[in-house]
Amino acid sequence: MNAMRHIKGWLLVSPLLSVLSFFLLIPVGVIVMVSFWGSSEYSYYPAFQFENYQYLFTSKVTVSVYLKTLMFTAITWFFCLTIGFTVAYFLAFHVKSLTMQITLFLLCTIPFWTSNIIRMISWIPFLGRNGIANNTLQNWGWIDEPLEWLLFSEFAVILAFVHLFCLFMIVPIFNTMMRIDRSLVEAARDAGASGYQVLRHVIIPLSKPGIMIGSIFVVTLVMGDFITVRFMSGGQSASVGRMISNEIGLLQYPAASASAVVLLLTVLLMVGAMLRMVDIRREL
């Protein structure tokens, strides 16, 4: 009887296992396999060698690119968390009408009804040397010359990242805040807690699952992005995703595969570290 239940259990999960194997495990396995292949200037060939990984871990260029990507990730995460928590808190605790909450939340999603590339490129005429921002600042007399660092700079890259991925922080935090029992907030206020104390000791601890989920989304999206860095930096900054894209463009598939494996492991370590801060499965 137990054996039949065991077999039935495997039969029930076999469709999911098949899908995961075909779309996840097999592609990742192929990437890992190709990462050990050798390559020449114009071709690549099956082999088992560690030259691709040796180059990655010894190249100063690779280290600087990873540091730059981590910097983009950390700054983007900070601003997305600040903006996302503020917006979610306002919607959850200061907007009393459910209809108004839904309306304001949908307004936050309007920019996401278009392509990421369109939303990203829309910043170019705004931040350009003769763009709206520089012209406005000059007309107000705040600057004498156009600001060169507004576009094709690290500032533009981070601004685009925050614009593109902020909603991925707002949604899970808002969803978690809506599940907080309002009687806990009222009890804290009745006990004499100030607004800051309620925020620090009640709302933030109970919002940790949403913060972690949003952080995972933002971190993984920024770490793997390449098109935003390419367009918004004007070719003056690099990221791991762009490095992999360049290697693919040069047909250096083994090197690109090794970079992808290292990037995957790095992101998994970062996600694992965040998951250790809160048990999302228990909290939700």
N, C-alpha and C positions, 0 to 999 in steps of 0.2 A: 504493500500500500504506500509506504513511504517512497519507494522507488518510483512508483507511478506519479506521485506528486512532484518528485524531483524532475522527472522527464517532462511533465506538463509545464512546470515552471520554466525550464529551458526553452520549450516550444513557444511559450508566450513571449519571452524576451528575444527570441531569435530574429524576428523582423527588425527590431531596434538594433540588435547587434550587427545585423547585415548592413543596415543603412550606415551605422557609425563606422563599420569596417571599410565600406566602399568609399565613403566620402571623407573620412578622417584618418583612420589608421593606415590604410594603404597609401594615400598620398604622402603622409608624414614619413612613412617607412621608405618610400621612394626617394624623398628629399634627403633623408639620412644616408641612404645608400649612395646617392650621387655625390654627396659631400665628401666622400672618400676617394672619388675618381681623380684621375690625373687630367691635365689639360696642357695644351700647347698654345701658341699664339693664335692659331686658326681652328683648332679642333679640341675635342676632349675624348677620353677613352676610359673604359672600365679598368679599375685598379683598386688596390686597398693601400692607401697611403695617408699620411697625416700632414702633408704639406699645406693644404688649405687652412687647416686649423692652426698650424704652426705660424703661418703668415698672419692670421687674425690676432693671435695672442702676443705677437712680437712686434707688430707694426704700430708705430706711433700715430699714424693716420687713423687706424681703426680705434685706438684708445680715445683720440680726440673726438672722433665722430660719435662714439658711444657717450662720452661725457656731454657733448652738445645735445644729443637726443635726450639724455636724462635731465639736462637743464630745461629743455623745452617741456618735458613731461612734468617736472616738479612745479614750474611756474604756472603752466596751464592748469594743473590740478588745483593749485592754491586759489587761483582766480575763479575757476569753475565751482569749487567748493564754497567760496565766499558768496558768489552771486547765487548759486543754486540753493544754498541754505537760506539766504535772505528771502528769495522769491518764494520758496516753499513755505517758510515760516509765515510770511505775510498772507499767502493764500489759505493756509490751514488754520491760522489762529486769529487773523484780523478781518478776514472776509467771512461774514456770518451766513450769507445766503449761498446755498448749494448751487443755485443757478448762476450766480455771479462768479463762484469759484470755477465752475466749468467754463464759463465764458472767458474769464481771464486766463485760464489754463490753455484754452484753445488759441487765444491771442499769442501766447508764448510759442505755440507750435507753428504759427503761420509761416515764418521764414523757412521751416523745414519741409514745406510743401514743394520746394523747388530743389534742384540739384545742388549737391555740395560745391561743385565747381562754379556754378553760377553765383552762389552766395559768396564764395571766396573771391571771385574775380570782381564782384561788385565793389569791393574795397579799393580797387586800383584807381578808378577815377576820383574817389573820395580822398585818398591819401597821397595822390601824385603831387609832383612839384607845382603844377598849376591846377591842382584839384580843389575840391570844395573846402577842405580843412585849411589848407594854406591860404587860399584866397580870403576866407572868413577871418582868420587870425590877422592877416595883413590889413584888411579893411577895418578891423577893430583897433588897430595900432599896437597889438601885442607883440608882433614880430616885424622886423624890417626886411628880412629875406626868407624865402621858403625854407621850411625844415626838410632837410634831405633824408633824415632818418625815419620819417613817417612811412615811407614805402621802400620795398626791396631792402629790408633789414630784419633783424631778429625781432624787433618790436612788431612789425607787420605780421611775422609768422605767428607769434604768440597771440596777437589780436585775432587773427583768423582762426586759430585753434580754439580759443575761448568761444568765439561766435559759433563755430561749427559743432562743438561738443558740449556746450553748457547744458543743453536740454537733457542730455544723458545723466546729468547730475540732479537736475530739478525733479525729474519724474520719480526716481526711487525714493528720494528724500521726502517729497510731497506725499507719496503713497504711504510711507512709514509714519509720517506725522499725522495723517488722517486716521491711523489706527490707534493713536495714543488716547487712552481713556481721559476725557476731560475732567473727570472727578479727581484725578491725581493732581492736575494743575490747580483746581479749586482748593484741594486740601492743603497744598503747599502754600497757597496765598492766605488761607485761613490761619495757617500756623505762623504767619508773619514773614514769609519769605518775600524778598523783593523780586522785581521782574527779572533782574540779572541772575539771582539765585535760582529762580524757577527754570530759567533757560539753561543754566549750567548744570544743575543737579537733577532735573527732571526731563526736559525736552531733549537736550543733546544726548544723554545716555540712552534714552529710548529711541533716538533717531539713528543710532550707530549702524544698524543693519542697512538702512537706506544709504547712509554715507559710504559704507564699504562697497555696496553694489555700484553706486555711482562712480566711486573711485576706480573700481575695476574697469568699468566701461571707458572712462576717460584715459586711464593709463594705457590700456591695450590699444585704443584707437590712436593715441598720439605716438606711441612707440612704433606702430606699424605704418604710420602715414609717410608718404613720400611726395605726393603731388602738391600739398600745401607748401612744404619747404621749398620746392622747386619754383613755384610761381611767386610766392610772396617774398622770398629772399632775393629774387633776381639772380639766382645762381651763386650767391655769396655765402650761403650757409649749407650745411650738409646734415643728413640724418642717416640712421641705419637703413631705413626703408629706401631712401634715395640711393644709398650705396649699393644695395641689392639690385635696385632697378637699373643702375648703370652697368653692373656686372652682367645682368641678363641682356642688356642692349649690346654688350660686347661679346655675347655668346660664351661668357665664362660661367657656364652652369655649375660646375663643381664648386667654384669659389662662392657663387651666389647661394648655393645650397648650404655650404658651411656657415655662411653669414646668417642664413635663415634659421638654422638649427641653434646657433648661439643666441640669436634674438629670441627664439621661442623659449629657450631655457631661461633667459634673463627675465622675460615677462612672466613665466611660470613661477620663478622665485619671488618676484615682486607681488604677484597675486597671492601666493602662498603666505607671504609675510603679512599681507593685509587680512587674509582669512583667519590668521592666528589671533588677531586682535578682537574678533567677535565671531561667535558661532552663528552664522547666518541661518542655518537650517533650524536651530533651536529657537532663535529669536523671532523668526517670521511666523 
